[in-house]
Amino acid sequence: MINLNFIYSEIFLALSIMALLLIGVFKKNSSTLIYNLSIISLFSCLALMFSFPFNENIKLFNESYQIDNLSTFMKILTIVSGIFVLISSNNYIQTIKINKIEYPILALSSILGMMVMISSNDLILFYIGLELQSLALYVLASFNRDNLLSSESGLKYFVLSALSSGLLLYGCSLIYGFSGSTNFFIIAENLTENSYGLTFGIVFILVGLAFKISAVPFHMWAPDVYEGSPTSVTTFFAILPKIAALTVFIRFLYVPFINLIDQWQMIIVFLSIASMLFGAIAAIGQKNLKRLIAYSSIGHMGYALAGLATGTNQGIHSSITYITIYLFMNMAFFCCLFMMKRDEKYFENIEDLSGLSKNHPMLSFSFLLVLFSLAGIPPLAGFFAKFYVFSAVIEESMYFLAVVGLLSTVIAAFYYLRLIKIIYFDKDKEKYEVNHNMGLKLTLILSSIFILFYFIYPSWLIQIIEKINII
């Protein structure tokens, strides 16, 4: 029972989900109430997270669940992202009429699964968290049943995700078979250098995890699912699962298998290089903004993996910093998309940006900030994200990886700058409605301020992340 004292946030979130379901069943037309209560639940969950000391390192339930600096920071990041996604997309889901009671409850269920994944120190517990996250996301992707693209994207994600989960589970069974345990610490103790079965197990699990962060060559679901899902769900897809999956990457590679770095390092390097290059090149021909951001996210996950490939604490810190800054950039981008509305219809094609600056100067400036930051142009936050990763990679003399990263940055800059050219220099189209949703404006303002002014005092984030030491 003592263990329960340290998982108040997870318990509270699980009880909130059950309570909200009951309210939804017994109270008619309660979708708005449940949506607001879901946001309040996440705020309460965040307050519970802050009630624990940051430097604790506690192992619970026979060392299968870990509370440490990594899990605390990543959970806070996940909950904050969830709050911002729900606040910013409130108006959107009402406009396209998907404001059902199940929508926020599914989002909370997915966040609960991510929190379990982030703290898991055991293959079985990790898999339970992964499936709780994924099952909710399957339904969310196809939530807009009146839209054929949404139904198609949900089915594609379900089929491909089920395949990747099967491969991942096979990898877990191999590791259990050859090490005699599913606990990360015991696996590390029972490790033998020449166990090919363990190597195969690592490969299968990395395939499953690479699918979750849409790394090449397991990216095939991302463009279609991003485009077909409701934009609010795409925002969720683009940010939250990547935080949880990156944490599992770190814990899985650096706790049980740090001594087998020679066997998994080249796999991570390949995933990183392939993702950076493919993400940069494939996005050039896109006409839909959500598909473009899908290919962009593939490239950005390549940069995050480059930090993990170093095998050092500095590399881990750079990857966590990257995903934190990437979160704010993506949040701002989707907030801008939510503001492109006219006659109860949302616009998401690149041509819809044409001449935007002439009618909407502030929205255009926000787009400008986000796109320059995604391209890695100083002094915006995106530049620092890439700088930290490349510094960690060069520190370990992995020059080829750094060169490929820089080349892909230059290639990717083309399609970001093309969007800016369309916004500022092309002929203007009909004016969009001014969106008065306070939550959306607040999210956009906060994320834009972070992107623009991060360079004034960048060390505050570094100082927090440097307290996370895995090796």
Secondary structure, DSSP 8 states (H G I E B T S, - for coil): -GGGGG-HHHHHHHHHHHHHHHHHHHSTT-HHHHHHHHHHHHHHHHHHHHTS-TT--EEETTTTEEESHHHHHHHHHHHHHHHHHHHHTHHHHHHTT---THHHHHHHHHHHHHHHHHHB-BHHHHHHHHHHHHHHHHHHHT--TT-HHHHHHHHHHHHHHHHHHHHHHHHHHHHHHHHS-SBHHHHHHT--TT-HHHHHHHHHHHHHHHHHTT-TTS-TTHHHHHHHS-HHHHHHHHHHHHHHHHHHHHHHHHTTSGGGHHHHHHHHHHHHHHHHHHHHHHGGG--BHHHHHHHHHHHHHHHHHHHHTT-SHHHHHHHHHHHHHHHHHHHHHHHHHHT-EETTEE--BGGGGTTHHHH-HHHHHHHHHHHHHHHT-TTSHHHHHHHHHHHHHHHTT-HHHHHHHHHHHHHHHHHHHHHHHHHHHS---S-------HHHHHHHHHHHHHHHHGGGSTHHHHHHHTT----
